[in-house]
Amino acid sequence: MRPMPLEPNPRRVAIGSRLRAARQAQNLTIEEVATITGLTKGFLSRVERDITSPSVASLITLCAVLSISVGSLFEEPDVQLVRAGTGPRVNLGGVDTEERLLSPRSESRVQVIRSVIEPGGHGGQELYAVAADVDVLHVLRGEVVVRFSDRDWELGAGDSLTFNGHEPHSWRVVGDGSAEVIWVLVPALWSA
C-alpha cells in the first residue's frame, strides 16, 4: 500500500506580529534586537510585518533573544466563541433576573455574564460580596442603582462601575422598565 501524500495546511502562518509582541514585551527596540542578533533593522522590520521570512538559523537566534520558543510562533491562537443565546444560564442570586454566561466555562481569568433584569429586580435586600478582585457592571439599557454601605451609585445606559468584588454591595433596577447589564468578574467565580 502506498502512503497518501500529505496536503499542506492552507492556513497562512504569520509570525511577524508574534515576534513584534515578544520584542515589545521585553521592552526592546528593533535596533537593540538588531545589535544583539547581528541582523539588520530593515530585515527585522520586514520579518515583523510578514513581508519576508527568516531562515531557520535567524529564527532560532531571534527566539533565543526574545526568550520564546520557536514552536510558540506556530501555535494556533486560543480563541473560543460563545454564540448569542447559547451561553449556559447561571444564577448569581439576583431576583427577577435571567443570567447567561458569555465567557467560556473553562475560562478562569475572567468571567462575563449578561443579565436581563425585570422591573423591580434586585440583588437581594442584604449587601453581599463575591470572590472577585475586580467587578465591573456595564449597563446596556435601563437604570440600575448599586448600593454600598456608604453610598449609592445611579447608573443609566452606557454607564460602567468598577469596584472590588469583595466590597459588600447590592443592586436594583429603578424606574418602570427592565434593564440589561453586563457583569465582568476577575478572576472568574467558577470554571469547569
JOWO-V618223 format. One record per backbone hydrogen bond with DSSP energy under -1.0 kcal/mol. NH is the residue of the N-H (numbers start at 0). CO is the residue of the C=O. E is the energy in kcal/mol with one decimal. If there is no record, write none. Layout:
NH&CO&E ; NH&CO&E
//
This chain:
18&14&-2.3 ; 19&15&-2.7 ; 20&16&-2.4 ; 21&17&-2.2 ; 22&18&-2.4 ; 23&19&-2.9 ; 24&20&-2.2 ; 25&21&-1.2 ; 26&23&-1.4 ; 27&22&-2.2 ; 32&28&-2.2 ; 33&29&-2.7 ; 34&30&-2.3 ; 35&31&-2.3 ; 36&32&-2.7 ; 37&33&-2.3 ; 43&39&-2.4 ; 44&40&-2.6 ; 45&41&-2.1 ; 46&42&-2.3 ; 47&43&-2.6 ; 48&44&-1.3 ; 49&46&-1.6 ; 50&45&-3.0 ; 51&45&-1.1 ; 58&54&-2.5 ; 59&55&-2.5 ; 60&56&-2.1 ; 61&57&-2.8 ; 62&58&-2.7 ; 63&59&-2.0 ; 64&60&-2.3 ; 65&61&-2.4 ; 67&62&-2.2 ; 72&69&-1.3 ; 73&70&-1.5 ; 78&76&-1.3 ; 85&82&-2.3 ; 89&98&-2.2 ; 94&121&-3.7 ; 97&115&-2.3 ; 99&113&-2.5 ; 100&87&-2.8 ; 101&111&-3.3 ; 102&111&-1.3 ; 106&103&-1.6 ; 110&184&-2.1 ; 112&182&-2.7 ; 113&99&-2.7 ; 114&180&-2.8 ; 115&97&-2.5 ; 116&178&-3.4 ; 117&95&-2.7 ; 120&117&-2.7 ; 121&94&-1.1 ; 122&170&-2.8 ; 127&168&-3.0 ; 129&164&-2.6 ; 131&129&-1.7 ; 132&185&-1.2 ; 133&185&-2.5 ; 134&162&-2.9 ; 135&183&-2.6 ; 136&160&-2.7 ; 137&181&-2.9 ; 138&158&-2.7 ; 139&179&-2.8 ; 140&179&-1.7 ; 143&154&-2.4 ; 144&171&-2.8 ; 145&152&-2.8 ; 146&169&-3.0 ; 147&150&-2.8 ; 152&145&-2.8 ; 154&143&-3.3 ; 157&138&-3.3 ; 158&155&-2.6 ; 160&136&-2.5 ; 162&134&-2.5 ; 166&163&-2.1 ; 168&127&-2.8 ; 169&146&-1.8 ; 171&144&-1.8 ; 172&120&-2.7 ; 173&142&-2.1 ; 178&116&-2.5 ; 179&140&-2.2 ; 180&114&-2.7 ; 181&137&-2.8 ; 182&112&-3.2 ; 183&135&-2.5 ; 184&110&-3.0 ; 185&133&-2.6 ; 187&107&-1.6 ; 191&104&-1.7
//
